[in-house]
Amino acid sequence: MFHPPIRLMPAQSGTVDERDSTGRLTVSVIIPTLNEAGNLPYVLNTIPNWVDEIILVDGRSDDDTQRIAEILRPDVRIVHEFKKGKGAAMRAGLHAARGDILIALDADGSMDGAAIGKFRDAVLAGAEYVKGSRFAPGGGSSDITKFRRFGDRGICYLIWLFFGSLYSDATYGYIAVRATSLDALNIDSDGFEVETLIGIRAIRAGLNTTEVPCYEASRINGVSHLSVLHDGWRIFRVIVGERMRRRHRALAN
């Protein structure tokens, strides 16, 4: 069955559905890190004050990442994950979070924490999974190369071809998920391919999904750990593996 393109939320924040005894849904922000001490002053200072919990996932850094985080945000929770890879760090942080809305962003300064409100509002409007997009109307990037953009288009096409839903951006790691939907994603990937895996699992689980436009800035300090060819191959393997798994389940039924 064909599913239409992922619905886009408007760039501006909408009316917030606040619940709580105060009725408000709580928000946890998860930040995977590896030697990002030089970027944390910017990243942590962009996170809105109303965020209930900040989780920094680290364990393999050999710089002052943890110390800087604790100085800047004494309330930060440090989660140590010694298994290598962004996917392993995201999985550890998401499962350690206590909030109702879980939002993950990178620690390199390329993602603006001020956009967290758009992700929260999309969940409050009914989304179970929210995907940040650099290529949706209102989004943009000062970092992506033409080769990587071409590759992302190819990945979006394969996801549409194999799973029937069309993302505008398949490899961007700014995401939000309702805590009650986290188990449906069953994250079991350790590398940068985790972003594509989560998007596919959201489709397969039938989660109410939307995209919000985001702007990607260039990394502030340090060197990216992304390897275009190596990680591109891992993404391709994830797509094919998920397609085969879907086919096997269909045959079994």
Helices and strands as residue ranges (DSSP letters): E 7-8, E 27-32, H 40-45, E 53-58, H 65-72, E 77-80, H 86-96, E 101-104, G 113-115, H 116-124, E 129-133, E 140-141, H 146-163, E 175-178, G 179-181, H 182-185, H 194-204, E 209-213, E 215-216, H 228-252
